[in-house]
């Protein structure tokens, strides 16, 4: 007994699902947390002998999984949820979203919208999100208040906004934000040019220089619609991905968002260049843009993570829904019931997203030494019984309403379904105030 190690937390769950290796399920195991990291995962009877703990949490009927990683989000757009539904993308952007942003975009808009998004995501088991929007400092502040992990996009677009007047302004402001927050352990950064149709060659060449100098991922919408491709052919005489390739943007640092309309040559190019894809099935369907060719991308060896997109075009920041839909669409489109099995769908929502962000050494799976970003999911209820396979149950039967506890870097941020880091009543009140202002014009 004198040789027992004292640790912060011991969790005993019916199932611990580390994701790495894929499909593994540990029963009658304990997970040990110390100083914000996973110290050990071992049979519970061995934990009795080896560890003393300051806190112990017994979770019968629960599965313990890594925190979900939302690979593409516009968090602040939660304040535009249902503002302009049932419209095609360019109509939605040009006639509703961009005019609304021109009227309302501000630090307070982004801060309140991002707080609301963080609350929704944390309660749904998302512990890390990759964001693309204006006023990046406000979204980072919201994430830090929530005690949530964020990959913040240094947003660039060739249009003026309340955030910046031109490309140089966007880059300067983004770099200032990076300098201010780069030492925050829950914050990392990406370069986030909006899309090929909204960024000139000059802009993209500048971004490539920054990416190389600072070793940052590049997070960008690409091949979302047929119209985007047609416009690129008219203006640049090549499809968008070929243009990005010629400019030097494609590579292991590139995260292509949506990638709905790809031919076989483009899929091969993405695989050859080691690119990543952020798959956003609900948004693509809701905007009638189509279905990304996940099965062909996966067969080519392209790493795919899952994103929600913004609440203005989804309208839920719910990675459980996206994970299930990603698996079912792959089966329906390929005609193969074993396309994207449950175990791989869970990997898409966790480790693959972390890998795209360069964070897979820290998060995305439950392994000793990694950050203790974890989610406890209650599978004991009638809707998830009987439980023959807990991974299948997580992907096909469970949802965010079964999330009971969430930890980020070992700190509990959701307990019994209630967010501990944000005031839900206050945030709902602020959202209603914004609704009154925006609806009144």
Order of alpha helices (4+ residues) and beta strands (2+ residues): beta-beta-beta-alpha-beta-beta-alpha-alpha-beta-alpha-beta-alpha-beta-alpha-beta-alpha-alpha-beta-alpha-beta-alpha-alpha-beta-alpha-alpha-alpha-beta-beta-beta-beta-alpha
